[in-house]
């Protein structure tokens, strides 16, 4: 049996008629950028995410860059974030001329440890970017408290966590901005790149709308230096179709995760749902001893089960950030997670027999690796 880590083809197969009709309508109109389809999706995603406004942009990475820019973060500033994330989180900080400053993670949730954030604040700190990693909400009460006491901006990296909640409120709506990614493999995925910035402040919303289209609200008249970063109508209309299924898909992810939890209890460390949080399991991450992890992954892959490490090298140890002066041992929890964690197949449409196969092979693999 072959079991992929995720299967985006089956989603398209389920919604093929609606998606194809929506694509045909866009093609027939020849209106591809910043049209009514994008406006409709922006309104719907803002309402879904408990935000007042939403601004569609070209990717999740560009959402972070534009949010930082709109909030005035730039050269000489420091932004605190996690070293256990995809490079885009830190990369966006660097792209606006600021310096990424890392704070270690909580061992159980893999999210940034609020206590470590406090230790990293300096007079140059201007913002915090918490990452709701793998779909698990960060401790937003503590993060917002720290931000308030130190007068810091908060930009939530919600790329992996659309639909997750903290205190029954959607993540992405707590800070000054929330940034979404619609990369095809995400819980809500487009047919290419796409991103969204969630905001509640009307002035910030207007500035972001200027920034995404070369700093203009009137053609050929530019009030600020901007970018070319726009969510196109094709992606917007596809995402509008898929958004209607998102809650159902996320609930199915939670059911699959619960079965893994029950079957694997005592054999491996299973994910820990954040206090006050509702995990949407973009990825299902188990934890095993370092000496077993790579052997287990090979065993699973040899048996047709796709598994993967997120992420094998923490951001502070990446070559592109050697100039920051961090070294191995600076963030022990993030470093340990990179050597001990493994993602198992999880997607809403995974079949019972597929998951049963993964569980059975995992148990055999653990014995083989002893």
Secondary structure as the mmCIF struct_conf table of DSSP 4:
data_model
#
loop_
_struct_conf.conf_type_id
_struct_conf.id
_struct_conf.beg_label_comp_id
_struct_conf.beg_label_asym_id
_struct_conf.beg_label_seq_id
_struct_conf.end_label_comp_id
_struct_conf.end_label_asym_id
_struct_conf.end_label_seq_id
STRN STRN1 UNK A 3 UNK A 3
BEND BEND1 UNK A 5 UNK A 5
BEND BEND2 UNK A 8 UNK A 8
HELX_RH_AL_P HELX_RH_AL_P1 UNK A 9 UNK A 29
TURN_TY1_P TURN_TY1_P1 UNK A 30 UNK A 30
STRN STRN2 UNK A 33 UNK A 33
BEND BEND3 UNK A 34 UNK A 35
HELX_RH_AL_P HELX_RH_AL_P2 UNK A 36 UNK A 48
TURN_TY1_P TURN_TY1_P2 UNK A 49 UNK A 50
BEND BEND4 UNK A 52 UNK A 52
STRN STRN3 UNK A 53 UNK A 57
BEND BEND5 UNK A 58 UNK A 58
HELX_RH_AL_P HELX_RH_AL_P3 UNK A 60 UNK A 70
TURN_TY1_P TURN_TY1_P3 UNK A 71 UNK A 72
TURN_TY1_P TURN_TY1_P4 UNK A 75 UNK A 76
STRN STRN4 UNK A 78 UNK A 82
BEND BEND6 UNK A 83 UNK A 85
TURN_TY1_P TURN_TY1_P5 UNK A 87 UNK A 87
HELX_RH_AL_P HELX_RH_AL_P4 UNK A 88 UNK A 95
TURN_TY1_P TURN_TY1_P6 UNK A 96 UNK A 97
STRN STRN5 UNK A 99 UNK A 103
HELX_LH_PP_P HELX_LH_PP_P1 UNK A 104 UNK A 104
STRN STRN6 UNK A 105 UNK A 105
HELX_LH_PP_P HELX_LH_PP_P2 UNK A 106 UNK A 106
TURN_TY1_P TURN_TY1_P7 UNK A 107 UNK A 109
BEND BEND7 UNK A 111 UNK A 111
STRN STRN7 UNK A 112 UNK A 112
HELX_RH_AL_P HELX_RH_AL_P5 UNK A 114 UNK A 120
TURN_TY1_P TURN_TY1_P8 UNK A 123 UNK A 124
STRN STRN8 UNK A 125 UNK A 129
STRN STRN9 UNK A 131 UNK A 131
HELX_RH_3T_P HELX_RH_3T_P1 UNK A 133 UNK A 135
HELX_LH_PP_P HELX_LH_PP_P3 UNK A 136 UNK A 138
HELX_RH_AL_P HELX_RH_AL_P6 UNK A 140 UNK A 150
TURN_TY1_P TURN_TY1_P9 UNK A 151 UNK A 151
STRN STRN10 UNK A 153 UNK A 157
TURN_TY1_P TURN_TY1_P10 UNK A 159 UNK A 160
TURN_TY1_P TURN_TY1_P11 UNK A 162 UNK A 163
STRN STRN11 UNK A 165 UNK A 166
TURN_TY1_P TURN_TY1_P12 UNK A 167 UNK A 168
STRN STRN12 UNK A 169 UNK A 170
TURN_TY1_P TURN_TY1_P13 UNK A 171 UNK A 172
BEND BEND8 UNK A 173 UNK A 176
STRN STRN13 UNK A 177 UNK A 181
TURN_TY1_P TURN_TY1_P14 UNK A 184 UNK A 185
BEND BEND9 UNK A 186 UNK A 188
BEND BEND10 UNK A 191 UNK A 192
STRN STRN14 UNK A 195 UNK A 199
HELX_RH_AL_P HELX_RH_AL_P7 UNK A 202 UNK A 211
TURN_TY1_P TURN_TY1_P15 UNK A 212 UNK A 212
STRN STRN15 UNK A 213 UNK A 213
TURN_TY1_P TURN_TY1_P16 UNK A 214 UNK A 215
STRN STRN16 UNK A 216 UNK A 218
TURN_TY1_P TURN_TY1_P17 UNK A 219 UNK A 220
STRN STRN17 UNK A 221 UNK A 222
BEND BEND11 UNK A 223 UNK A 224
STRN STRN18 UNK A 228 UNK A 228
STRN STRN19 UNK A 232 UNK A 232
HELX_RH_AL_P HELX_RH_AL_P8 UNK A 233 UNK A 243
TURN_TY1_P TURN_TY1_P18 UNK A 244 UNK A 245
HELX_RH_AL_P HELX_RH_AL_P9 UNK A 246 UNK A 264
STRN STRN20 UNK A 265 UNK A 265
TURN_TY1_P TURN_TY1_P19 UNK A 266 UNK A 267
STRN STRN21 UNK A 268 UNK A 269
HELX_LH_PP_P HELX_LH_PP_P4 UNK A 270 UNK A 271
HELX_LH_PP_P HELX_LH_PP_P5 UNK A 273 UNK A 274
TURN_TY1_P TURN_TY1_P20 UNK A 275 UNK A 276
STRN STRN22 UNK A 277 UNK A 278
BEND BEND12 UNK A 282 UNK A 283
STRN STRN23 UNK A 284 UNK A 287
HELX_RH_AL_P HELX_RH_AL_P10 UNK A 290 UNK A 302
TURN_TY1_P TURN_TY1_P21 UNK A 303 UNK A 304
STRN STRN24 UNK A 305 UNK A 305
STRN STRN25 UNK A 308 UNK A 308
TURN_TY1_P TURN_TY1_P22 UNK A 310 UNK A 311
BEND BEND13 UNK A 312 UNK A 313
HELX_RH_3T_P HELX_RH_3T_P2 UNK A 315 UNK A 317
BEND BEND14 UNK A 318 UNK A 318
HELX_RH_3T_P HELX_RH_3T_P3 UNK A 319 UNK A 324
TURN_TY1_P TURN_TY1_P23 UNK A 328 UNK A 331
HELX_RH_AL_P HELX_RH_AL_P11 UNK A 332 UNK A 340
STRN STRN26 UNK A 341 UNK A 344
HELX_LH_PP_P HELX_LH_PP_P6 UNK A 345 UNK A 345
TURN_TY1_P TURN_TY1_P24 UNK A 348 UNK A 349
HELX_RH_AL_P HELX_RH_AL_P12 UNK A 352 UNK A 368
TURN_TY1_P TURN_TY1_P25 UNK A 369 UNK A 369
#
